[in-house]
Amino acid sequence: MYSDDLPPAGAVEAYLASVKDKVVQELNGNALPLIYQSGSFWIHPPDAYFGLSNSTKSSGGLAPLPLYQPRVFVWLPHLLDRQSILTCQNHECSYYKDSKHPLTFKAWNDNPVARRVVDIKDNYYILTQRMQCRKSGSGTTGCGKTMNLYDPLILDQLNPGLVAEFPAFLTHRSGIDKTLMTLIRAGIAHRVSSNAWSNILRELHIRDHDIKEMKYLQAVSNAQKIHQKMGNPPKEYEPFSGFKDRNGYCGFAPSQWFINNIYMDYMKHIRPILDQCMAALSGF
């Protein structure tokens, strides 16, 4: 993991933990979380105007916290695909592909709570559960291996239509949005280097941070005008955090080494498909 590619902390980490707690609470007594019932995988924070308006009306007063909150993709496919039985794919396990001993719920992730994914102008996070090949008390036992629900060994067992909804390409340590990965692959094919992509994405990510900061400063300015009209003294407000402040905005823009590595992993992943396409072409 690169020095600037650190897990979220502070405000973002607390927000992700609150989202996880909310989903866990919704699952108690319900077959599906509320976002699934409403037809979406995504939890979106309020738009800046509404987030800042709600913050102004809160007991703590206007603060930049709502603008630090990222999008969250909730991935619990086993709740949607009841026909597929998730089994252990460890060849050395006694329960290998044994539908009579399916994987069981192990735990929610907590370090980090959710997986960060790089998108075009910001980052989002994937919230999921860990499953386990459970060990029995006696006799034949499972291997005890655990894996996230976005692990390729699990995705390969699910309905392809459901898997197609998963938005990201993940490696062991990194994650990138599929649409952005497609853009990067096409760009590199047309001589846009990984260094150029790094500069482009950094500019877009920092621009998104700066726009949110501008909206916050506008809200502070409006609040100050209201204070002045009421004859109150000027009030101090919490400053908007820097882009890389892990306790605040917690921004991350990929380096050229990040892009190089994930591009190589992606090309290795799709190589069999590309080979099939080439083999299907005629010789004329």
C-alpha positions in Angstrom: 0.0 0.0 0.0 1.4 3.4 -1.0 2.0 6.0 1.7 -0.8 8.2 0.4 -3.2 5.2 0.0 -4.3 4.9 3.6 -7.7 3.7 4.9 -10.2 6.3 5.9 -10.1 7.8 9.4 -11.9 10.5 11.4 -15.2 11.9 9.9 -15.3 9.5 7.0 -14.6 6.4 9.1 -17.3 7.5 11.6 -19.8 8.0 8.8 -19.1 4.6 7.3 -19.5 3.0 10.7 -22.8 4.8 11.1 -24.0 3.5 7.7 -23.0 0.0 8.6 -24.9 0.2 11.9 -27.9 1.5 10.1 -27.9 -1.4 7.6 -27.4 -3.9 10.4 -30.4 -2.4 12.3 -32.5 -2.6 9.1 -31.7 -6.2 8.6 -33.0 -7.1 12.1 -36.5 -8.3 11.4 -36.3 -7.4 7.6 -35.4 -9.6 4.7 -33.7 -6.7 2.9 -32.2 -3.3 3.8 -34.3 -0.3 3.0 -32.2 0.8 0.0 -32.8 -2.6 -1.6 -36.5 -2.3 -0.9 -36.4 1.1 -2.7 -34.6 -0.4 -5.7 -31.0 0.8 -5.2 -27.6 -0.5 -4.1 -26.4 3.0 -3.3 -26.6 5.2 -0.2 -26.1 8.8 -1.3 -25.4 11.6 1.2 -27.7 14.7 0.8 -26.7 17.2 -1.9 -24.6 20.0 -0.5 -27.4 22.6 -0.2 -29.6 20.2 1.8 -26.7 18.9 3.9 -25.6 22.3 4.9 -29.2 23.5 5.5 -29.7 20.5 7.9 -26.4 21.3 9.5 -27.4 24.9 10.1 -30.6 23.7 11.9 -28.8 21.2 14.0 -27.8 21.8 17.7 -24.1 22.0 16.7 -24.8 24.6 14.0 -23.3 25.0 10.5 -20.3 22.7 10.0 -18.6 21.1 6.9 -19.1 17.5 8.0 -22.0 16.7 5.6 -19.7 17.6 2.6 -17.1 15.0 3.8 -19.6 12.1 3.5 -19.0 9.8 0.5 -21.3 7.6 -1.5 -21.6 4.0 -0.3 -22.4 0.9 -2.4 -24.0 -1.8 -0.2 -23.2 -5.3 -1.6 -25.2 -8.1 0.0 -25.9 -10.3 -3.0 -26.8 -13.4 -1.1 -30.0 -11.6 0.1 -31.1 -11.1 -3.5 -30.0 -14.3 -5.2 -31.7 -17.0 -3.1 -31.3 -19.6 -5.9 -27.5 -19.7 -5.8 -25.9 -21.5 -2.9 -22.5 -20.1 -1.9 -20.1 -23.0 -1.3 -16.4 -23.2 -0.4 -14.1 -23.2 -3.4 -11.0 -24.4 -1.6 -9.9 -27.6 -3.4 -8.3 -28.9 -0.2 -11.5 -28.4 1.9 -13.8 -31.3 2.9 -16.7 -29.1 2.0 -15.4 -28.2 -1.5 -18.5 -27.2 -3.6 -20.7 -29.1 -1.1 -24.1 -27.4 -1.3 -25.1 -29.2 1.9 -22.5 -27.1 3.8 -22.9 -23.6 2.4 -20.8 -20.6 3.5 -22.2 -18.9 6.6 -22.1 -15.3 7.8 -18.8 -14.5 9.6 -18.8 -10.8 10.4 -19.0 -7.2 9.0 -15.6 -5.6 8.2 -14.3 -3.1 10.7 -10.7 -2.3 9.6 -11.6 -0.7 7.3 -15.4 -0.7 7.5 -15.7 -0.4 3.7 -13.5 -0.7 0.7 -12.5 2.5 -1.1 -13.0 2.7 -4.8 -11.4 5.5 -7.0 -14.0 7.1 -9.3 -13.6 9.9 -11.9 -14.0 12.9 -9.6 -14.2 11.4 -6.1 -14.1 8.1 -4.2 -16.9 5.9 -3.0 -16.9 2.9 -0.6 -18.2 -0.7 -0.9 -19.9 -2.0 2.3 -20.2 -5.8 2.5 -20.0 -8.8 4.8 -17.5 -11.6 5.2 -18.6 -15.3 4.7 -16.9 -18.3 6.2 -16.6 -22.0 5.5 -17.5 -23.0 9.0 -15.7 -25.6 11.0 -17.9 -28.2 12.6 -17.4 -29.5 16.1 -16.7 -33.1 15.2 -16.3 -35.4 12.2 -15.7 -33.8 8.8 -15.0 -30.1 9.1 -14.7 -27.1 6.9 -11.5 -25.2 6.3 -12.5 -22.1 8.1 -11.6 -19.8 5.2 -13.3 -16.4 5.1 -13.9 -14.1 2.2 -15.8 -10.9 1.3 -18.9 -11.1 -0.7 -17.1 -9.3 -3.6 -14.5 -12.0 -3.8 -14.2 -13.5 -7.3 -14.8 -17.0 -5.9 -18.2 -15.8 -4.7 -19.1 -13.6 -7.7 -18.6 -16.6 -10.0 -21.4 -18.5 -8.1 -24.0 -15.7 -8.4 -26.5 -14.8 -11.0 -24.6 -13.0 -13.8 -27.3 -10.3 -14.0 -26.7 -9.5 -10.4 -22.9 -9.6 -10.7 -23.2 -7.1 -13.5 -24.5 -4.5 -11.0 -21.2 -4.6 -9.1 -19.5 -1.3 -10.1 -15.8 -1.8 -9.4 -12.8 -3.7 -10.4 -10.9 -4.8 -7.3 -7.4 -6.1 -6.7 -5.8 -7.3 -3.5 -5.3 -3.7 -2.2 -6.9 -1.4 -4.7 -10.3 -0.6 -6.2 -11.3 1.4 -9.3 -14.7 2.2 -10.8 -15.3 0.0 -13.9 -16.3 3.0 -16.1 -13.1 4.9 -15.1 -11.0 1.7 -15.7 -12.5 1.5 -19.2 -11.6 5.2 -19.9 -8.0 4.6 -18.6 -7.6 1.5 -20.8 -8.9 3.4 -23.9 -6.7 6.3 -23.1 -3.6 4.2 -22.7 -4.4 2.6 -26.0 -4.4 6.1 -27.5 -1.1 7.1 -25.9 -2.5 8.8 -22.8 0.2 7.7 -20.2 -0.5 6.6 -16.6 1.3 9.8 -15.5 -1.1 11.9 -17.6 -4.1 10.0 -16.1 -2.7 10.6 -12.6 -2.5 14.4 -13.3 -6.0 14.4 -14.8 -7.6 12.5 -12.0 -5.8 14.5 -9.3 -7.1 17.8 -10.9 -10.7 16.4 -11.0 -10.6 15.1 -7.4 -9.1 18.4 -6.0 -11.6 20.4 -8.1 -14.5 18.4 -6.5 -13.0 19.2 -3.0 -12.6 22.9 -3.9 -16.2 23.2 -5.1 -17.5 21.7 -1.9 -15.3 24.1 0.1 -16.7 27.0 -1.9 -20.3 25.9 -1.2 -19.4 25.7 2.5 -17.9 29.2 2.5 -21.0 30.5 0.7 -23.1 29.0 3.5 -20.9 30.6 6.1 -21.1 33.9 4.4 -24.9 33.7 4.3 -25.0 32.7 8.0 -22.8 35.7 8.9 -25.1 38.1 7.1 -28.1 36.7 9.1 -26.1 37.2 12.3 -25.3 40.8 11.4 -29.0 41.6 10.6 -30.0 40.2 14.0 -27.4 42.4 15.7 -25.3 39.4 16.8 -21.5 39.5 16.9 -19.6 37.6 14.2 -19.4 33.8 14.8 -16.5 31.6 14.2 -17.0 28.5 12.1 -15.0 25.3 11.6 -12.7 25.6 8.6 -13.1 23.2 5.7 -10.4 20.6 5.9 -7.6 20.1 3.4 -7.9 17.5 0.6 -5.7 14.9 2.2 -6.7 15.5 5.8 -7.6 11.9 7.0 -9.6 13.3 9.9 -11.7 15.5 7.6 -12.2 15.3 3.9 -9.9 12.3 3.5 -9.3 12.7 -0.2 -7.3 10.4 -2.4 -6.2 10.7 -6.0 -4.3 7.8 -7.6 -0.6 8.1 -8.4 0.8 6.9 -11.7 2.1 3.8 -9.9 -1.4 3.0 -8.6 -2.7 3.4 -12.2 0.1 1.3 -13.7 -0.5 -1.6 -11.2 -4.2 -1.7 -11.5 -4.0 -1.4 -15.3 -1.7 -4.4 -15.5 -4.0 -6.4 -13.2 -7.0 -5.4 -15.3 -5.4 -6.4 -18.6 -4.4 -9.7 -17.1 -8.0 -10.2 -15.9 -9.6 -9.6 -19.4 -6.8 -11.3 -21.4 -8.7 -14.5 -21.8 -11.7 -12.6 -23.2 -9.5 -10.6 -25.6 -7.9 -13.9 -26.8 -11.3 -15.4 -27.5 -12.3 -12.3 -29.5 -9.1 -12.5 -31.5 -9.6 -16.2 -32.1 -13.2 -15.6 -33.4 -12.0 -13.2 -36.1 -11.7 -14.5 -39.7 -8.4 -14.6 -41.4 -9.6 -12.2 -44.1 
